Amino acid sequence: MGEAKANLSRLIRERDPICIYCGTAPSDDADHCPPKVIFTGKDRPKGLEFGICKDCHAPTRAIDQIAAGYGRMMPPPKTGAEKADIRKYAKGMVNNYVEVARIFGGASRINNQGLHVIEVNGDDGERLHNAMLAFSARLGMALYREIVGKPVDREAHIFARYFSSGNIAMDEFPDHLFEGLQNPRTLRAGRKHKTGEFLYDHMYDGERFLGFAMIRESFASLVMITPEAPDGEPGLGRMFRPGFLRGFDWRRVEQ
């Protein structure tokens, strides 16, 4: 680890001495959420970095690879750098995450709207769904920490969903939840920004937090964090609780 990286990790751990994802274990490292692998060439400006413990950190590596693959479905690569990035990502995935590569192999196609979609059936489809929901829930917790200024309460309920480019194009959004999301942000470094690769927004009324993030044109994550499980609001997604990353295995169909 370089000196600058070590100093950054130390500062983040000092700010977040307890892991923001479980709320119980000391922070051992800095978590980039969204991770570097999401971005072309891993070119990620500083920001949205949080304290994480080793047990919560361990499952995120494969989850991040899956979200990065999903996030490269749209738009199609245009520049030489984007094409090289996809080749490098694919090579690394095959070498280090063969189970992830198997899920994406042959799963992408172009639909009649000209959109890349991923079609995975059976247990592999459930595994992909598990990973994408876990990625979305973790991203929602990170955005909560960034925006509210404190980690999610250990008793909170976290509801996560994600929407593919196909869902988005066909207006399969819960529109009533998106009213008020009007000030999207991204990661920036001087004049450089990542608007085309990552946008996020939120609503917060002091009790309920709604976090939204868009990865390129490929998928959107939507997360509601609330102190109690709400009644009469179907379609909020799978419920997670703080600490869910510890021991999480995206390969298990039944979590």
N, C-alpha and C positions, 0 to 999 in steps of 0.2 A: 504494500500500500504506500503510495507516494505521500510526502509530507503534507501537501495541501489537502489531499483526500482524508488523511488521518486527522488533521485539524478540524475539517468540516464535520467529520463523524463525531469527534469529541464535542464540538459545540452543540450539535443536534442532540447528543445524548445528555448533555448538561441541561438543555432546554426541556427535553422529554426524558427525565431519569427513569420513568416507568413506561414500558411498552404501551403505545397508544391503542394497540389492537386487542390486548387481553386485559390490561389494567392491573396486572398482578406482578409480572416478572420485570426485573431491571432491564433497561435497554442495553443491548450488546452492540448494536450497529445502527447505521442510518439507512432508512428505507426510502427509495425514490418511488413516489407513487403519483402519476404513472411512471413505470420503469423506463430506463434508457432504451431497452430493446424495442419499445413501441415506436421510437423515432428513427427516421432514416439515418443510417450511419451512426446510430446511438448518439446523435448530436442533440443533446438535451441541455437547455439552459438551467441554471440553478433555480431552486424553489421547489416547494411541495416535497420537502424532505422531513422525515419523522423518525423518532426513536422506536426501535423494534427489538424484541428479544429473539434469541436464536430459534426457539421453538415455533414462534409465529413466522419467522423469516423462512425457515426451511421449505414449507410447501409453496411459497410464492414463486420459486424459480420456474417450475413447470407451468404453473398458472399463467405467469407472465409470457412465457413462450407461446402458449395457446392464444392468449389475447393479442399478442403481436402478429401471429399468423392470421387471425381473424381480421385484424386491423389493416392488413395489407391487401384485402380483397378489392377495395375500392378507394380511390380511382385507380385504373390501370397505370402502371409505371410509364412515364413519358421520357424522362431524362436518363442519360447514361448512369448518373449517380443512383437514381431510383431503381433501375434495373440491376445494377451491381449490388445494391442493398438487398434486394429480394434473393439474388443468388447466394449471397453470403449468409443471409438468415436461413435459407433452406438447407444449405450445407451444414451449418451449425446445428440445426434442429435434427437432421438425420444422424449426425455424429454423436449428439449428446442426449437427445430426447426422441428415441426411435418410436416410442408409443405415440408421441404427439405427431410425428411425421406420418404415422400410419393413418391417423384420423384425417389429416388434411390431404393425403394422397388420393387423388381422384374424386375428392368431395366437392370441388369447386366447379361451377358451370355458369354460363351466361343465360339468364332467363329472357323472356320475350320483351322485357323493358330495357334490355341491354345492361342489366346489373349483374355483377358477380354475386352468386349466392352459394352457400354451403349446405349441402344436403348429406347428412350423416344419419343413418338409421340404427335401430337396435341399441345394444349396450354402448357402442361408440358414440352414438348420438346423445345418450344420457351422460356419458363422461364429459363430452364437450360442453353440454349444458351445465353440468356441475362446475366446471372450471370457469366458465364465463360468468356464472352467478357469483361465485366466490370472488373473482376479480372485481366485479361491480360492487359487491358489499364492502370489500377492503378499500376501494377507491372512494366510496361514500364516507367511510369512517375517516379517511385521510382528509377529505374536503371539509368534513365537520370540524376536525381539529384545526385546520387552517383558518376557517371562517369564523367559527364560534370562539376559538381561542383556548379550547380545552378538549381533552379526549372525550369520546362518547362514554356516558355513564355505564357502569358495569351491568346495570339492570335494564338497559335500554333494549328495544326491539328494532331490528334492522331488516327492512324489507327491500329486496333487490330484484331488479328486472334488467333485461337488456333487449335491444331492438336491432335487428339487422338492417342493412340498407334496403332490402326488399320490404320489410315492415314499414320503414320510414317512407319509401316511395308510394306505398299503397295506403298511406294515412292511417296506419294501425297504431297510432299513439293514443294514450289516454289524455285527450286534449285538455280536459279540465285541470289536470295536474301541471300543465305547461303554461297556464296563464300566469303572467308575472315574471317568467324567465326571460328577461330582456337585456341583461348586462353581461354577456359572456366574456370570460377572461381566458388568457392563455399564459404560457411561460414566455418570458422575454429576457433578452440580454442586450441592452442598448437598443439599437434599431432592429436587431434580429428578433423575430418572433416565430411562434409555432402555431399560428392560427389555422393553417391548413391541415395540421396533424392532431391538434388537441384543443378543445374548447371546454370550458366548464362554467356552470352557473348554479345558483341556489335560491331558495326561499327559506326564511326562518322567522317564526313568530314568537320565539322565546321558549317554545315547547317542542313543536314539530319542525324537523329539518328535512327539506327536500333538496337533494343534490342531483345534478345532471351533468353528464360529461359525454362528449362526442369524440370518437377516435376516427380521424380522417372522415371519409364518407361511408365507412364500413359498418360501424355500430355505435349505438348510444347506450349508456348505462344510466339507469334511473334508480335512486335509492331514497327511501323514506326512513328517517330515524325518529322514533317517538318513545316516550317513557312507558307507554302502555300499548298493547295491541289494539288498534282501532276497530270499532264495530261498524258494519254496514258499508265497508269500502272494499269491494271485491277487486281482484286483479292487482293487488299491490306487489305480488311476487313472493318468492321464497323468503321465509324469515330466518335470520341469523341472530346470534347473540355474541357480544364481545367475548373473545377467546376462541371463536370457532376455528381459527386458523391452526391452532395447536392440535396436531394429529390429523389435520384435514388431508384427505387423499382423494384427489379428483377422479381417480380410477374406480373408486367404489361407487357402484350404481346406487346403493342404499346408504345414505349418510346418517 
